[in-house]
């Protein structure tokens, strides 16, 4: 059911964004999807079983944990039942 699992860091400055990106690169995490758009920029750092995501700008959820699933209704019901 779960397609990916990432911890999201929403940075408040370019300095914080760059610092976190360099930190995760230095740990040896693989660079995944990256973007630099008009409203936001971000990069995913990945390992085979989990990942860390950092970003800044608008449009990010107000959450400490982001879980992507293939069917939100089924997963929501399962979580509610358990």
ZAZA-55695 format. One line per field, with one value per residue: residue in one letter; residue number from 1; y, z, x of N, C-alpha, C in turn. Coordinates in nm, 2 decimals. Example, Ala and Ser with C-alpha at 12.3 -4.5 7.8 and 13.67 -1.06 7.14 Angstrom:
code	[a / s] .
pos	[1 / 2] .
nY	[-0.57 / -0.22] .
nZ	[0.78 / 0.71] .
nX	[1.32 / 1.28] .
caY	[-0.45 / -0.11] .
caZ	[0.78 / 0.71] .
caX	[1.23 / 1.37] .
cY	[-0.33 / 0.00] .
cZ	[0.78 / 0.79] .
cX	[1.32 / 1.29] .
//
This chain:
code	[x / x / x / x / x / x / x / x / x / x / x / x / x / x / x / x / x / x / x / x / x / x / x / x / x / x / x / x / x / x / x / x / x / x / x / x / x / x / x / x / x / x / x / x / x / x / x / x / x / x / x / x / x / x / x / x / x / x / x / x / x / x / x / x / x / x / x / x / x / x / x / x / x / x / x / x / x / x / x / x / x / x] .
pos	[1 / 2 / 3 / 4 / 5 / 6 / 7 / 8 / 9 / 10 / 11 / 12 / 13 / 14 / 15 / 16 / 17 / 18 / 19 / 20 / 21 / 22 / 23 / 24 / 25 / 26 / 27 / 28 / 29 / 30 / 31 / 32 / 33 / 34 / 35 / 36 / 37 / 38 / 39 / 40 / 41 / 42 / 43 / 44 / 45 / 46 / 47 / 48 / 49 / 50 / 51 / 52 / 53 / 54 / 55 / 56 / 57 / 58 / 59 / 60 / 61 / 62 / 63 / 64 / 65 / 66 / 67 / 68 / 69 / 70 / 71 / 72 / 73 / 74 / 75 / 76 / 77 / 78 / 79 / 80 / 81 / 82] .
nY	[-0.12 / 0.14 / 0.37 / 0.54 / 0.68 / 0.96 / 1.19 / 1.52 / 1.83 / 2.16 / 2.44 / 2.76 / 2.95 / 3.01 / 2.95 / 2.76 / 2.56 / 2.49 / 2.41 / 2.18 / 2.02 / 1.98 / 1.84 / 1.60 / 1.50 / 1.45 / 1.24 / 1.04 / 0.98 / 0.90 / 1.11 / 1.20 / 1.27 / 1.61 / 1.96 / 2.30 / 2.54 / 2.82 / 2.87 / 2.71 / 2.50 / 2.19 / 1.89 / 1.54 / 1.30 / 0.98 / 0.64 / 0.28 / 0.18 / 0.39 / 0.75 / 1.11 / 1.43 / 1.76 / 2.10 / 2.42 / 2.71 / 2.76 / 2.56 / 2.32 / 2.05 / 2.10 / 1.93 / 1.68 / 1.44 / 1.27 / 1.05 / 0.86 / 0.69 / 0.43 / 0.42 / 0.63 / 0.61 / 0.34 / 0.30 / 0.50 / 0.40 / 0.15 / 0.25 / 0.39 / 0.17 / 0.03] .
nZ	[0.00 / 0.09 / -0.09 / -0.07 / 0.18 / 0.36 / 0.55 / 0.59 / 0.57 / 0.60 / 0.50 / 0.62 / 0.51 / 0.24 / 0.33 / 0.54 / 0.39 / 0.20 / 0.39 / 0.51 / 0.28 / 0.21 / 0.44 / 0.43 / 0.19 / 0.27 / 0.44 / 0.27 / 0.14 / -0.14 / -0.41 / -0.51 / -0.66 / -0.77 / -0.77 / -0.89 / -0.88 / -0.95 / -0.72 / -0.52 / -0.41 / -0.40 / -0.29 / -0.28 / -0.07 / -0.07 / 0.06 / 0.03 / 0.19 / 0.31 / 0.34 / 0.32 / 0.30 / 0.20 / 0.18 / 0.06 / 0.06 / -0.08 / -0.04 / 0.09 / 0.31 / 0.64 / 0.84 / 1.03 / 0.93 / 0.63 / 0.44 / 0.16 / -0.02 / -0.21 / -0.22 / -0.06 / 0.08 / 0.15 / 0.32 / 0.51 / 0.63 / 0.73 / 0.91 / 1.09 / 1.19 / 1.32] .
nX	[0.08 / 0.18 / 0.36 / 0.59 / 0.80 / 0.89 / 1.07 / 1.00 / 1.16 / 1.10 / 1.25 / 1.35 / 1.52 / 1.76 / 2.02 / 1.98 / 1.85 / 2.06 / 2.26 / 2.13 / 2.10 / 2.37 / 2.45 / 2.30 / 2.40 / 2.66 / 2.64 / 2.61 / 2.36 / 2.17 / 2.10 / 1.78 / 1.47 / 1.46 / 1.38 / 1.34 / 1.15 / 0.92 / 0.76 / 0.87 / 1.14 / 1.32 / 1.47 / 1.51 / 1.66 / 1.77 / 1.76 / 1.78 / 1.56 / 1.43 / 1.38 / 1.48 / 1.34 / 1.39 / 1.28 / 1.17 / 0.96 / 0.63 / 0.33 / 0.38 / 0.28 / 0.15 / 0.30 / 0.49 / 0.55 / 0.53 / 0.34 / 0.31 / 0.07 / -0.09 / -0.37 / -0.56 / -0.80 / -0.84 / -0.61 / -0.66 / -0.90 / -0.80 / -0.61 / -0.78 / -0.93 / -0.74] .
caY	[0.00 / 0.26 / 0.39 / 0.60 / 0.73 / 1.06 / 1.30 / 1.65 / 1.95 / 2.29 / 2.54 / 2.90 / 3.03 / 2.95 / 2.90 / 2.64 / 2.46 / 2.45 / 2.34 / 2.05 / 1.94 / 1.93 / 1.74 / 1.47 / 1.45 / 1.41 / 1.11 / 0.94 / 0.95 / 0.92 / 1.22 / 1.15 / 1.38 / 1.75 / 2.06 / 2.44 / 2.61 / 2.95 / 2.88 / 2.63 / 2.41 / 2.08 / 1.77 / 1.42 / 1.22 / 0.85 / 0.52 / 0.18 / 0.15 / 0.51 / 0.88 / 1.24 / 1.53 / 1.90 / 2.19 / 2.56 / 2.78 / 2.74 / 2.44 / 2.20 / 2.03 / 2.13 / 1.80 / 1.63 / 1.31 / 1.25 / 0.91 / 0.85 / 0.56 / 0.41 / 0.44 / 0.69 / 0.57 / 0.21 / 0.32 / 0.57 / 0.31 / 0.06 / 0.32 / 0.41 / 0.04 / -0.03] .
caZ	[0.00 / 0.10 / -0.21 / -0.03 / 0.32 / 0.37 / 0.65 / 0.52 / 0.64 / 0.53 / 0.54 / 0.63 / 0.44 / 0.15 / 0.41 / 0.61 / 0.28 / 0.16 / 0.50 / 0.52 / 0.16 / 0.22 / 0.55 / 0.39 / 0.09 / 0.33 / 0.50 / 0.16 / 0.09 / -0.28 / -0.46 / -0.58 / -0.74 / -0.73 / -0.85 / -0.85 / -0.95 / -0.92 / -0.59 / -0.43 / -0.46 / -0.31 / -0.33 / -0.20 / -0.05 / -0.05 / 0.08 / -0.02 / 0.27 / 0.36 / 0.28 / 0.39 / 0.20 / 0.25 / 0.09 / 0.11 / -0.03 / -0.05 / -0.09 / 0.17 / 0.42 / 0.78 / 0.90 / 1.05 / 0.87 / 0.51 / 0.40 / 0.03 / -0.04 / -0.34 / -0.20 / 0.07 / 0.15 / 0.21 / 0.43 / 0.62 / 0.70 / 0.80 / 1.03 / 1.18 / 1.25 / 1.40] .
caX	[0.00 / 0.26 / 0.45 / 0.71 / 0.80 / 0.99 / 1.06 / 1.00 / 1.21 / 1.07 / 1.35 / 1.31 / 1.62 / 1.85 / 2.13 / 1.93 / 1.83 / 2.19 / 2.32 / 2.07 / 2.14 / 2.51 / 2.46 / 2.25 / 2.49 / 2.78 / 2.60 / 2.60 / 2.23 / 2.16 / 2.01 / 1.66 / 1.40 / 1.49 / 1.31 / 1.37 / 1.04 / 0.89 / 0.71 / 0.94 / 1.25 / 1.34 / 1.55 / 1.49 / 1.77 / 1.71 / 1.84 / 1.69 / 1.44 / 1.36 / 1.42 / 1.46 / 1.31 / 1.40 / 1.23 / 1.14 / 0.86 / 0.49 / 0.27 / 0.42 / 0.19 / 0.19 / 0.32 / 0.62 / 0.57 / 0.45 / 0.34 / 0.24 / 0.01 / -0.15 / -0.51 / -0.57 / -0.93 / -0.82 / -0.52 / -0.73 / -0.99 / -0.72 / -0.55 / -0.89 / -0.97 / -0.63] .
cY	[0.13 / 0.26 / 0.45 / 0.66 / 0.83 / 1.15 / 1.43 / 1.76 / 2.07 / 2.40 / 2.68 / 3.00 / 2.95 / 2.88 / 2.77 / 2.53 / 2.40 / 2.36 / 2.20 / 1.96 / 1.89 / 1.83 / 1.61 / 1.41 / 1.39 / 1.27 / 1.00 / 0.90 / 0.98 / 1.03 / 1.17 / 1.27 / 1.52 / 1.85 / 2.20 / 2.52 / 2.75 / 2.97 / 2.81 / 2.55 / 2.30 / 1.98 / 1.66 / 1.35 / 1.08 / 0.74 / 0.41 / 0.16 / 0.27 / 0.64 / 1.00 / 1.34 / 1.67 / 1.99 / 2.33 / 2.62 / 2.74 / 2.60 / 2.31 / 2.18 / 2.07 / 2.00 / 1.76 / 1.50 / 1.30 / 1.11 / 0.91 / 0.71 / 0.55 / 0.43 / 0.49 / 0.64 / 0.44 / 0.23 / 0.40 / 0.48 / 0.21 / 0.13 / 0.35 / 0.28 / -0.01 / 0.08] .
cZ	[0.00 / -0.02 / -0.17 / 0.12 / 0.34 / 0.49 / 0.58 / 0.62 / 0.55 / 0.58 / 0.54 / 0.55 / 0.34 / 0.23 / 0.48 / 0.50 / 0.23 / 0.26 / 0.51 / 0.40 / 0.17 / 0.33 / 0.50 / 0.28 / 0.16 / 0.40 / 0.39 / 0.11 / -0.06 / -0.32 / -0.54 / -0.66 / -0.68 / -0.82 / -0.80 / -0.93 / -0.90 / -0.77 / -0.48 / -0.49 / -0.36 / -0.37 / -0.23 / -0.19 / 0.00 / -0.01 / 0.05 / 0.06 / 0.33 / 0.30 / 0.36 / 0.28 / 0.27 / 0.14 / 0.15 / 0.01 / 0.01 / -0.10 / -0.02 / 0.28 / 0.55 / 0.86 / 0.92 / 0.98 / 0.75 / 0.46 / 0.27 / 0.02 / -0.17 / -0.34 / -0.06 / 0.15 / 0.22 / 0.33 / 0.54 / 0.70 / 0.78 / 0.93 / 1.13 / 1.26 / 1.34 / 1.49] .
cX	[0.08 / 0.36 / 0.59 / 0.69 / 0.92 / 0.96 / 1.09 / 1.06 / 1.18 / 1.16 / 1.30 / 1.40 / 1.70 / 1.97 / 2.09 / 1.91 / 1.96 / 2.26 / 2.27 / 2.11 / 2.28 / 2.53 / 2.42 / 2.34 / 2.61 / 2.76 / 2.60 / 2.47 / 2.23 / 2.06 / 1.90 / 1.61 / 1.44 / 1.42 / 1.35 / 1.27 / 1.02 / 0.84 / 0.79 / 1.05 / 1.27 / 1.43 / 1.52 / 1.63 / 1.72 / 1.81 / 1.74 / 1.56 / 1.37 / 1.42 / 1.41 / 1.44 / 1.32 / 1.34 / 1.21 / 1.04 / 0.72 / 0.44 / 0.30 / 0.31 / 0.24 / 0.20 / 0.46 / 0.65 / 0.47 / 0.46 / 0.25 / 0.19 / -0.06 / -0.30 / -0.54 / -0.70 / -0.91 / -0.72 / -0.58 / -0.82 / -0.91 / -0.66 / -0.66 / -0.93 / -0.86 / -0.57] .
//
